[in-house]
Amino acid sequence: MQEILIICLIGAIAGWIAGAIVDSESGSFLLDILIGIIGGYIGYRLFGGKLNITDNIWVNKVITATAGATILALIIKLARRAARPRRSI
């Protein structure tokens, strides 16, 4: 149970940071948390332990999760932009 709470906390931080980086305009803090949790998994699968920038393991986990969440937020933003109907003049 404690591990799930830690994952959600790291995901929340990563989602909030990724939302600020990408300017996701999601309008929902809960959506940013969900993007952070899923993005954390994506970041772990893409980068694993390769983003060891500091000696602090928790900071490295947040950096990895933020990288994955930023990638996911960019994909979502591009998909929303592509799905938006275009106005003809």
MODELLER restraints for C-alpha pairs under 7 A, 6 or more apart:
rsr = mdl.restraints
at = mdl.atoms
rsr.add(forms.Gaussian(group=physical.xy_distance, feature=features.Distance(at['CA:8:A'], at['CA:37:A']), mean=6.36, stdev=0.5))
rsr.add(forms.Gaussian(group=physical.xy_distance, feature=features.Distance(at['CA:10:A'], at['CA:62:A']), mean=5.88, stdev=0.5))
rsr.add(forms.Gaussian(group=physical.xy_distance, feature=features.Distance(at['CA:11:A'], at['CA:33:A']), mean=5.80, stdev=0.5))
rsr.add(forms.Gaussian(group=physical.xy_distance, feature=features.Distance(at['CA:11:A'], at['CA:36:A']), mean=4.22, stdev=0.5))
rsr.add(forms.Gaussian(group=physical.xy_distance, feature=features.Distance(at['CA:11:A'], at['CA:37:A']), mean=4.15, stdev=0.5))
rsr.add(forms.Gaussian(group=physical.xy_distance, feature=features.Distance(at['CA:11:A'], at['CA:40:A']), mean=6.21, stdev=0.5))
rsr.add(forms.Gaussian(group=physical.xy_distance, feature=features.Distance(at['CA:11:A'], at['CA:65:A']), mean=6.71, stdev=0.5))
rsr.add(forms.Gaussian(group=physical.xy_distance, feature=features.Distance(at['CA:12:A'], at['CA:33:A']), mean=4.30, stdev=0.5))
rsr.add(forms.Gaussian(group=physical.xy_distance, feature=features.Distance(at['CA:12:A'], at['CA:36:A']), mean=5.74, stdev=0.5))
rsr.add(forms.Gaussian(group=physical.xy_distance, feature=features.Distance(at['CA:12:A'], at['CA:37:A']), mean=6.96, stdev=0.5))
rsr.add(forms.Gaussian(group=physical.xy_distance, feature=features.Distance(at['CA:14:A'], at['CA:36:A']), mean=5.04, stdev=0.5))
rsr.add(forms.Gaussian(group=physical.xy_distance, feature=features.Distance(at['CA:14:A'], at['CA:62:A']), mean=5.97, stdev=0.5))
rsr.add(forms.Gaussian(group=physical.xy_distance, feature=features.Distance(at['CA:14:A'], at['CA:65:A']), mean=5.64, stdev=0.5))
rsr.add(forms.Gaussian(group=physical.xy_distance, feature=features.Distance(at['CA:14:A'], at['CA:66:A']), mean=4.31, stdev=0.5))
rsr.add(forms.Gaussian(group=physical.xy_distance, feature=features.Distance(at['CA:14:A'], at['CA:69:A']), mean=6.49, stdev=0.5))
rsr.add(forms.Gaussian(group=physical.xy_distance, feature=features.Distance(at['CA:15:A'], at['CA:32:A']), mean=4.67, stdev=0.5))
rsr.add(forms.Gaussian(group=physical.xy_distance, feature=features.Distance(at['CA:15:A'], at['CA:33:A']), mean=4.98, stdev=0.5))
rsr.add(forms.Gaussian(group=physical.xy_distance, feature=features.Distance(at['CA:15:A'], at['CA:35:A']), mean=5.64, stdev=0.5))
rsr.add(forms.Gaussian(group=physical.xy_distance, feature=features.Distance(at['CA:15:A'], at['CA:36:A']), mean=3.62, stdev=0.5))
rsr.add(forms.Gaussian(group=physical.xy_distance, feature=features.Distance(at['CA:15:A'], at['CA:66:A']), mean=6.66, stdev=0.5))
rsr.add(forms.Gaussian(group=physical.xy_distance, feature=features.Distance(at['CA:15:A'], at['CA:69:A']), mean=5.96, stdev=0.5))
rsr.add(forms.Gaussian(group=physical.xy_distance, feature=features.Distance(at['CA:16:A'], at['CA:32:A']), mean=5.82, stdev=0.5))
rsr.add(forms.Gaussian(group=physical.xy_distance, feature=features.Distance(at['CA:16:A'], at['CA:33:A']), mean=6.83, stdev=0.5))
rsr.add(forms.Gaussian(group=physical.xy_distance, feature=features.Distance(at['CA:17:A'], at['CA:66:A']), mean=6.67, stdev=0.5))
rsr.add(forms.Gaussian(group=physical.xy_distance, feature=features.Distance(at['CA:18:A'], at['CA:66:A']), mean=5.84, stdev=0.5))
rsr.add(forms.Gaussian(group=physical.xy_distance, feature=features.Distance(at['CA:18:A'], at['CA:69:A']), mean=5.77, stdev=0.5))
rsr.add(forms.Gaussian(group=physical.xy_distance, feature=features.Distance(at['CA:18:A'], at['CA:70:A']), mean=4.65, stdev=0.5))
rsr.add(forms.Gaussian(group=physical.xy_distance, feature=features.Distance(at['CA:18:A'], at['CA:73:A']), mean=6.92, stdev=0.5))
rsr.add(forms.Gaussian(group=physical.xy_distance, feature=features.Distance(at['CA:19:A'], at['CA:32:A']), mean=6.37, stdev=0.5))
rsr.add(forms.Gaussian(group=physical.xy_distance, feature=features.Distance(at['CA:19:A'], at['CA:73:A']), mean=7.00, stdev=0.5))
rsr.add(forms.Gaussian(group=physical.xy_distance, feature=features.Distance(at['CA:22:A'], at['CA:70:A']), mean=6.70, stdev=0.5))
rsr.add(forms.Gaussian(group=physical.xy_distance, feature=features.Distance(at['CA:22:A'], at['CA:73:A']), mean=6.71, stdev=0.5))
rsr.add(forms.Gaussian(group=physical.xy_distance, feature=features.Distance(at['CA:22:A'], at['CA:74:A']), mean=6.44, stdev=0.5))
rsr.add(forms.Gaussian(group=physical.xy_distance, feature=features.Distance(at['CA:24:A'], at['CA:73:A']), mean=6.47, stdev=0.5))
rsr.add(forms.Gaussian(group=physical.xy_distance, feature=features.Distance(at['CA:24:A'], at['CA:77:A']), mean=6.32, stdev=0.5))
rsr.add(forms.Gaussian(group=physical.xy_distance, feature=features.Distance(at['CA:35:A'], at['CA:69:A']), mean=5.86, stdev=0.5))
rsr.add(forms.Gaussian(group=physical.xy_distance, feature=features.Distance(at['CA:35:A'], at['CA:72:A']), mean=6.93, stdev=0.5))
rsr.add(forms.Gaussian(group=physical.xy_distance, feature=features.Distance(at['CA:35:A'], at['CA:73:A']), mean=6.90, stdev=0.5))
rsr.add(forms.Gaussian(group=physical.xy_distance, feature=features.Distance(at['CA:36:A'], at['CA:65:A']), mean=6.71, stdev=0.5))
rsr.add(forms.Gaussian(group=physical.xy_distance, feature=features.Distance(at['CA:36:A'], at['CA:66:A']), mean=6.91, stdev=0.5))
rsr.add(forms.Gaussian(group=physical.xy_distance, feature=features.Distance(at['CA:36:A'], at['CA:69:A']), mean=4.96, stdev=0.5))
rsr.add(forms.Gaussian(group=physical.xy_distance, feature=features.Distance(at['CA:38:A'], at['CA:69:A']), mean=7.00, stdev=0.5))
rsr.add(forms.Gaussian(group=physical.xy_distance, feature=features.Distance(at['CA:39:A'], at['CA:65:A']), mean=5.88, stdev=0.5))
rsr.add(forms.Gaussian(group=physical.xy_distance, feature=features.Distance(at['CA:39:A'], at['CA:68:A']), mean=4.27, stdev=0.5))
rsr.add(forms.Gaussian(group=physical.xy_distance, feature=features.Distance(at['CA:39:A'], at['CA:69:A']), mean=3.65, stdev=0.5))
rsr.add(forms.Gaussian(group=physical.xy_distance, feature=features.Distance(at['CA:39:A'], at['CA:72:A']), mean=5.89, stdev=0.5))
rsr.add(forms.Gaussian(group=physical.xy_distance, feature=features.Distance(at['CA:40:A'], at['CA:64:A']), mean=6.66, stdev=0.5))
rsr.add(forms.Gaussian(group=physical.xy_distance, feature=features.Distance(at['CA:40:A'], at['CA:65:A']), mean=3.64, stdev=0.5))
rsr.add(forms.Gaussian(group=physical.xy_distance, feature=features.Distance(at['CA:40:A'], at['CA:66:A']), mean=6.70, stdev=0.5))
rsr.add(forms.Gaussian(group=physical.xy_distance, feature=features.Distance(at['CA:40:A'], at['CA:68:A']), mean=5.47, stdev=0.5))
rsr.add(forms.Gaussian(group=physical.xy_distance, feature=features.Distance(at['CA:40:A'], at['CA:69:A']), mean=6.08, stdev=0.5))
rsr.add(forms.Gaussian(group=physical.xy_distance, feature=features.Distance(at['CA:42:A'], at['CA:68:A']), mean=5.11, stdev=0.5))
rsr.add(forms.Gaussian(group=physical.xy_distance, feature=features.Distance(at['CA:43:A'], at['CA:64:A']), mean=5.29, stdev=0.5))
rsr.add(forms.Gaussian(group=physical.xy_distance, feature=features.Distance(at['CA:43:A'], at['CA:65:A']), mean=5.28, stdev=0.5))
rsr.add(forms.Gaussian(group=physical.xy_distance, feature=features.Distance(at['CA:43:A'], at['CA:67:A']), mean=5.92, stdev=0.5))
rsr.add(forms.Gaussian(group=physical.xy_distance, feature=features.Distance(at['CA:43:A'], at['CA:68:A']), mean=3.78, stdev=0.5))
rsr.add(forms.Gaussian(group=physical.xy_distance, feature=features.Distance(at['CA:44:A'], at['CA:64:A']), mean=6.40, stdev=0.5))
rsr.add(forms.Gaussian(group=physical.xy_distance, feature=features.Distance(at['CA:44:A'], at['CA:65:A']), mean=6.92, stdev=0.5))
rsr.add(forms.Gaussian(group=physical.xy_distance, feature=features.Distance(at['CA:51:A'], at['CA:60:A']), mean=6.50, stdev=0.5))
rsr.add(forms.Gaussian(group=physical.xy_distance, feature=features.Distance(at['CA:51:A'], at['CA:64:A']), mean=6.34, stdev=0.5))
rsr.add(forms.Gaussian(group=physical.xy_distance, feature=features.Distance(at['CA:52:A'], at['CA:60:A']), mean=5.60, stdev=0.5))
rsr.add(forms.Gaussian(group=physical.xy_distance, feature=features.Distance(at['CA:53:A'], at['CA:60:A']), mean=6.44, stdev=0.5))
rsr.add(forms.Gaussian(group=physical.xy_distance, feature=features.Distance(at['CA:54:A'], at['CA:60:A']), mean=6.45, stdev=0.5))
